[in-house]
Amino acid sequence: MVITLIVLAVIVVLAVLFVISIYNSLVRLRNGYKNNFAQIDVQLTRRHDLIPNLVETAKAYMAHERGTLEAVIAARNSAVTAQAAASANPGDPNAMQNLSNAEGALTAGLGRLFALSEAYPDLKANQNMMQLSEELTSTENRVAFARQAYNDSVMTYNNKREVFPSNIFAGMFGFTAAAPLEITNPEAREVPRVQF
């Protein structure tokens, strides 16, 4: 009888340790994708901070292109709002979709701005504009790398929460699916060309 109790106690302890192990791995993976989103957040903030300087530099040369400049600023403000919502809840499908759409619109607006700037040789030669454009291109690359790391960690987390037996415990403990950050706008898949 004592041996039976000891065997049962060992089985219960092993089962509890198994559940704790699954729970802890899900927590680590969730924290990993949230940390990776924080890296995207840093790069998007950098991108959003560069845009007003870029528009101000272009404004002096492109006075009659006011509509394009205002569209870029409006898209930037929309992207900042979407970024704040996504930062509050990384992985939320609605927040990721809104951020993706806002960033796609901003990228499209920047593309139009750069296309129009080709018609202004003095703007193309402006040292400040060239430096801002180079920084923006560098930031776009950083955003792409950060987004890739985030999407990889979301995939790892989602895989862990969907495979058996983790899926049983993920549902019990409230681990919901995380959404990757995907660019849904096909034109936004291209990094704006910066040629000054």
DRENDO-1510 file (C-alpha; in Angstrom, 1 decimal, always signed):
<recs>
REC; n; res; u; v; w
REC; 1; MET; +0.0; +0.0; +0.0 .
REC; 2; VAL; +2.8; +2.4; +0.8 .
REC; 3; ILE; +4.5; +1.6; -2.5 .
REC; 4; THR; +1.3; +2.3; -4.3 .
REC; 5; LEU; +1.0; +5.7; -2.6 .
REC; 6; ILE; +4.6; +6.5; -3.4 .
REC; 7; VAL; +4.1; +5.5; -7.1 .
REC; 8; LEU; +0.9; +7.6; -7.3 .
REC; 9; ALA; +2.7; +10.6; -5.6 .
REC; 10; VAL; +5.6; +10.3; -8.1 .
REC; 11; ILE; +3.1; +10.2; -11.1 .
REC; 12; VAL; +1.3; +13.2; -9.8 .
REC; 13; VAL; +4.5; +15.2; -9.2 .
REC; 14; LEU; +5.7; +14.3; -12.8 .
REC; 15; ALA; +2.4; +15.3; -14.2 .
REC; 16; VAL; +2.5; +18.7; -12.4 .
REC; 17; LEU; +6.1; +19.2; -13.5 .
REC; 18; PHE; +5.0; +18.4; -17.1 .
REC; 19; VAL; +2.2; +21.0; -17.0 .
REC; 20; ILE; +4.5; +23.6; -15.4 .
REC; 21; SER; +7.1; +23.0; -18.1 .
REC; 22; ILE; +4.5; +23.5; -20.9 .
REC; 23; TYR; +3.1; +26.6; -19.2 .
REC; 24; ASN; +6.6; +28.1; -18.7 .
REC; 25; SER; +7.6; +27.4; -22.3 .
REC; 26; LEU; +4.4; +29.2; -23.6 .
REC; 27; VAL; +5.1; +32.2; -21.3 .
REC; 28; ARG; +8.7; +32.4; -22.6 .
REC; 29; LEU; +7.5; +32.2; -26.3 .
REC; 30; ARG; +4.8; +34.8; -25.7 .
REC; 31; ASN; +7.4; +37.1; -24.0 .
REC; 32; GLY; +9.7; +36.5; -26.9 .
REC; 33; TYR; +7.3; +37.7; -29.6 .
REC; 34; LYS; +6.3; +40.7; -27.5 .
REC; 35; ASN; +10.0; +41.6; -27.2 .
REC; 36; ASN; +10.5; +41.2; -30.9 .
REC; 37; PHE; +7.5; +43.5; -31.5 .
REC; 38; ALA; +9.2; +46.0; -29.2 .
REC; 39; GLN; +12.1; +46.0; -31.7 .
REC; 40; ILE; +9.7; +46.8; -34.5 .
REC; 41; ASP; +8.2; +49.5; -32.4 .
REC; 42; VAL; +11.6; +51.2; -31.9 .
REC; 43; GLN; +12.3; +51.2; -35.7 .
REC; 44; LEU; +8.8; +52.4; -36.6 .
REC; 45; THR; +9.2; +55.2; -34.1 .
REC; 46; ARG; +12.5; +56.1; -35.8 .
REC; 47; ARG; +10.7; +56.0; -39.2 .
REC; 48; HIS; +7.9; +58.2; -38.0 .
REC; 49; ASP; +10.2; +60.7; -36.4 .
REC; 50; LEU; +12.2; +61.1; -39.7 .
REC; 51; ILE; +9.2; +61.8; -41.9 .
REC; 52; PRO; +8.3; +65.3; -40.5 .
REC; 53; ASN; +11.9; +66.4; -41.2 .
REC; 54; LEU; +11.8; +64.9; -44.7 .
REC; 55; VAL; +8.5; +66.7; -45.4 .
REC; 56; GLU; +9.8; +70.0; -44.0 .
REC; 57; THR; +12.9; +69.8; -46.2 .
REC; 58; ALA; +10.7; +69.0; -49.3 .
REC; 59; LYS; +8.2; +71.7; -48.4 .
REC; 60; ALA; +10.5; +74.5; -49.3 .
REC; 61; TYR; +11.0; +73.1; -52.8 .
REC; 62; MET; +7.6; +71.5; -53.5 .
REC; 63; ALA; +5.3; +74.3; -52.5 .
REC; 64; HIS; +2.7; +73.5; -55.1 .
REC; 65; GLU; +2.7; +69.8; -54.2 .
REC; 66; ARG; +1.0; +70.5; -50.9 .
REC; 67; GLY; -1.6; +67.7; -51.3 .
REC; 68; THR; +1.2; +65.1; -51.4 .
REC; 69; LEU; +3.0; +66.5; -48.4 .
REC; 70; GLU; -0.2; +66.6; -46.4 .
REC; 71; ALA; -1.1; +63.1; -47.4 .
REC; 72; VAL; +2.3; +61.9; -46.1 .
REC; 73; ILE; +1.8; +63.6; -42.8 .
REC; 74; ALA; -1.8; +62.3; -42.5 .
REC; 75; ALA; -0.5; +58.7; -43.3 .
REC; 76; ARG; +2.3; +59.2; -40.7 .
REC; 77; ASN; -0.2; +60.3; -38.0 .
REC; 78; SER; -2.4; +57.3; -38.8 .
REC; 79; ALA; +0.6; +55.0; -38.6 .
REC; 80; VAL; +1.6; +56.4; -35.2 .
REC; 81; THR; -1.9; +55.8; -33.9 .
REC; 82; ALA; -1.9; +52.2; -35.2 .
REC; 83; GLN; +1.6; +51.7; -33.8 .
REC; 84; ALA; +0.4; +52.8; -30.3 .
REC; 85; ALA; -2.6; +50.4; -30.5 .
REC; 86; ALA; -0.3; +47.5; -31.6 .
REC; 87; SER; +2.2; +48.3; -28.9 .
REC; 88; ALA; -0.5; +48.0; -26.3 .
REC; 89; ASN; -1.4; +44.5; -27.4 .
REC; 90; PRO; +1.3; +42.9; -29.6 .
REC; 91; GLY; +0.0; +39.9; -31.5 .
REC; 92; ASP; -3.6; +41.0; -31.5 .
REC; 93; PRO; -5.0; +40.3; -35.0 .
REC; 94; ASN; -6.9; +43.5; -35.3 .
REC; 95; ALA; -4.1; +45.7; -34.1 .
REC; 96; MET; -1.6; +44.0; -36.4 .
REC; 97; GLN; -4.0; +44.4; -39.4 .
REC; 98; ASN; -4.5; +48.1; -38.6 .
REC; 99; LEU; -0.8; +48.6; -38.2 .
REC; 100; SER; -0.1; +46.8; -41.5 .
REC; 101; ASN; -2.6; +48.9; -43.4 .
REC; 102; ALA; -1.4; +52.2; -41.9 .
REC; 103; GLU; +2.2; +51.4; -42.6 .
REC; 104; GLY; +1.3; +50.3; -46.2 .
REC; 105; ALA; -0.5; +53.6; -46.7 .
REC; 106; LEU; +2.5; +55.5; -45.3 .
REC; 107; THR; +4.9; +53.6; -47.6 .
REC; 108; ALA; +2.7; +54.4; -50.6 .
REC; 109; GLY; +2.7; +58.1; -49.6 .
REC; 110; LEU; +6.4; +58.2; -49.2 .
REC; 111; GLY; +6.7; +56.5; -52.6 .
REC; 112; ARG; +4.7; +59.3; -54.2 .
REC; 113; LEU; +6.7; +61.9; -52.4 .
REC; 114; PHE; +10.0; +60.4; -53.7 .
REC; 115; ALA; +8.6; +60.1; -57.2 .
REC; 116; LEU; +7.5; +63.8; -57.2 .
REC; 117; SER; +10.9; +64.9; -55.8 .
REC; 118; GLU; +12.6; +63.6; -58.9 .
REC; 119; ALA; +11.2; +66.6; -60.7 .
REC; 120; TYR; +13.1; +69.0; -58.4 .
REC; 121; PRO; +16.8; +68.9; -59.1 .
REC; 122; ASP; +17.6; +71.4; -56.2 .
REC; 123; LEU; +15.7; +69.2; -53.8 .
REC; 124; LYS; +17.6; +66.1; -55.0 .
REC; 125; ALA; +20.9; +67.9; -54.4 .
REC; 126; ASN; +19.9; +69.2; -51.0 .
REC; 127; GLN; +22.3; +67.6; -48.4 .
REC; 128; ASN; +19.7; +67.4; -45.7 .
REC; 129; MET; +17.3; +65.6; -48.0 .
REC; 130; MET; +19.9; +63.2; -49.1 .
REC; 131; GLN; +20.8; +62.4; -45.5 .
REC; 132; LEU; +17.2; +62.0; -44.4 .
REC; 133; SER; +16.5; +59.7; -47.4 .
REC; 134; GLU; +19.5; +57.6; -46.5 .
REC; 135; GLU; +18.4; +57.3; -42.9 .
REC; 136; LEU; +14.9; +56.4; -44.0 .
REC; 137; THR; +16.2; +53.7; -46.3 .
REC; 138; SER; +18.3; +52.3; -43.4 .
REC; 139; THR; +15.3; +52.4; -41.1 .
REC; 140; GLU; +13.2; +50.6; -43.7 .
REC; 141; ASN; +15.8; +47.8; -43.7 .
REC; 142; ARG; +15.8; +47.6; -39.9 .
REC; 143; VAL; +12.0; +47.5; -39.9 .
REC; 144; ALA; +12.1; +44.6; -42.3 .
REC; 145; PHE; +14.6; +42.6; -40.2 .
REC; 146; ALA; +12.7; +43.3; -37.0 .
REC; 147; ARG; +9.4; +42.3; -38.7 .
REC; 148; GLN; +11.0; +39.0; -39.8 .
REC; 149; ALA; +12.2; +38.3; -36.3 .
REC; 150; TYR; +8.8; +39.1; -34.9 .
REC; 151; ASN; +7.0; +36.9; -37.4 .
REC; 152; ASP; +9.3; +34.0; -36.7 .
REC; 153; SER; +8.7; +34.2; -33.0 .
REC; 154; VAL; +5.0; +34.5; -33.5 .
REC; 155; MET; +5.1; +31.3; -35.7 .
REC; 156; THR; +7.1; +29.5; -33.0 .
REC; 157; TYR; +4.7; +30.6; -30.3 .
REC; 158; ASN; +1.6; +29.6; -32.4 .
REC; 159; ASN; +3.2; +26.2; -33.2 .
REC; 160; LYS; +3.8; +25.5; -29.6 .
REC; 161; ARG; +0.3; +26.5; -28.5 .
REC; 162; GLU; -1.3; +24.4; -31.3 .
REC; 163; VAL; +0.6; +21.1; -31.0 .
REC; 164; PHE; -0.6; +18.3; -28.7 .
REC; 165; PRO; -0.5; +18.2; -25.7 .
REC; 166; SER; +0.4; +22.0; -25.4 .
REC; 167; ASN; -2.9; +22.9; -27.1 .
REC; 168; ILE; -4.9; +21.5; -24.2 .
REC; 169; PHE; -3.0; +23.6; -21.6 .
REC; 170; ALA; -2.7; +26.7; -23.8 .
REC; 171; GLY; -6.5; +26.8; -24.0 .
REC; 172; MET; -6.9; +26.2; -20.2 .
REC; 173; PHE; -4.4; +29.0; -19.4 .
REC; 174; GLY; -5.7; +31.5; -21.9 .
REC; 175; PHE; -2.8; +31.6; -24.4 .
REC; 176; THR; -4.5; +33.0; -27.5 .
REC; 177; ALA; -3.1; +32.9; -31.0 .
REC; 178; ALA; -0.8; +35.8; -32.0 .
REC; 179; ALA; -1.0; +37.5; -35.4 .
REC; 180; PRO; +2.1; +38.1; -37.6 .
REC; 181; LEU; +2.7; +41.6; -39.0 .
REC; 182; GLU; +2.2; +41.2; -42.7 .
REC; 183; ILE; +2.1; +43.8; -45.4 .
REC; 184; THR; -1.3; +43.3; -47.2 .
REC; 185; ASN; -0.8; +46.1; -49.7 .
REC; 186; PRO; +1.2; +44.7; -52.7 .
REC; 187; GLU; +2.6; +48.1; -53.5 .
REC; 188; ALA; +3.9; +48.4; -49.9 .
REC; 189; ARG; +6.0; +45.3; -50.4 .
REC; 190; GLU; +8.5; +47.4; -52.2 .
REC; 191; VAL; +10.8; +49.7; -50.2 .
REC; 192; PRO; +10.5; +53.2; -51.4 .
REC; 193; ARG; +13.2; +54.0; -53.9 .
REC; 194; VAL; +15.3; +56.9; -52.7 .
REC; 195; GLN; +17.4; +58.3; -55.5 .
REC; 196; PHE; +18.7; +61.8; -54.8 .
</recs>
